[in-house]
Amino acid sequence: MNLPQRAFATLPENPKQIIMITRYQRGYTAIDSQLSADELNALSGVNKGQVEAMLAGSMFGWSVPAANPNMYLEDGSLVESKKGH
């Protein structure tokens, strides 16, 4: 799974505010849209795992493990790691 050019999410402190995250850029851009973040992502073929990776990258830097979309399942949950391997 690769990082998309952009992904959409909502702000935790204001779930009505949609944000756009651009690959390899810090932070986000607030946008106005009649569509939800999930609808915008679906139109672009972006799954929830990619959104989670994009959020992590935009906040903590693109080299952290959490910015790797392969750390997530398509539903946005973390891939289970095998301890001791």
SULSUL-V963380 format. One record per residue. N is the residue number from 1. D_LAST is the distance of its C-alpha to the last C-alpha in Angstrom with 2 decimals. Layout:
BEGIN
n=N d_last=D_LAST
n=N d_last=D_LAST
END
This chain:
BEGIN
n=1 d_last=22.33
n=2 d_last=24.44
n=3 d_last=26.21
n=4 d_last=29.77
n=5 d_last=32.79
n=6 d_last=33.48
n=7 d_last=32.43
n=8 d_last=34.37
n=9 d_last=33.64
n=10 d_last=35.76
n=11 d_last=36.09
n=12 d_last=34.80
n=13 d_last=38.02
n=14 d_last=40.20
n=15 d_last=38.79
n=16 d_last=41.94
n=17 d_last=41.15
n=18 d_last=39.28
n=19 d_last=37.50
n=20 d_last=36.55
n=21 d_last=33.53
n=22 d_last=33.83
n=23 d_last=30.91
n=24 d_last=30.34
n=25 d_last=33.07
n=26 d_last=32.86
n=27 d_last=34.37
n=28 d_last=36.01
n=29 d_last=39.43
n=30 d_last=41.21
n=31 d_last=42.87
n=32 d_last=45.46
n=33 d_last=44.82
n=34 d_last=46.26
n=35 d_last=42.91
n=36 d_last=39.85
n=37 d_last=36.66
n=38 d_last=35.07
n=39 d_last=38.07
n=40 d_last=37.95
n=41 d_last=34.28
n=42 d_last=35.02
n=43 d_last=37.91
n=44 d_last=35.66
n=45 d_last=32.86
n=46 d_last=30.43
n=47 d_last=27.96
n=48 d_last=26.78
n=49 d_last=23.29
n=50 d_last=25.12
n=51 d_last=27.44
n=52 d_last=24.73
n=53 d_last=23.29
n=54 d_last=26.90
n=55 d_last=27.71
n=56 d_last=24.85
n=57 d_last=25.84
n=58 d_last=29.48
n=59 d_last=28.98
n=60 d_last=26.29
n=61 d_last=26.41
n=62 d_last=25.05
n=63 d_last=22.37
n=64 d_last=20.35
n=65 d_last=17.12
n=66 d_last=19.12
n=67 d_last=21.65
n=68 d_last=19.40
n=69 d_last=20.55
n=70 d_last=17.39
n=71 d_last=15.87
n=72 d_last=18.46
n=73 d_last=19.83
n=74 d_last=23.48
n=75 d_last=24.69
n=76 d_last=23.31
n=77 d_last=20.60
n=78 d_last=17.13
n=79 d_last=14.42
n=80 d_last=12.14
n=81 d_last=8.61
n=82 d_last=5.97
n=83 d_last=5.58
n=84 d_last=3.83
n=85 d_last=0.00
END
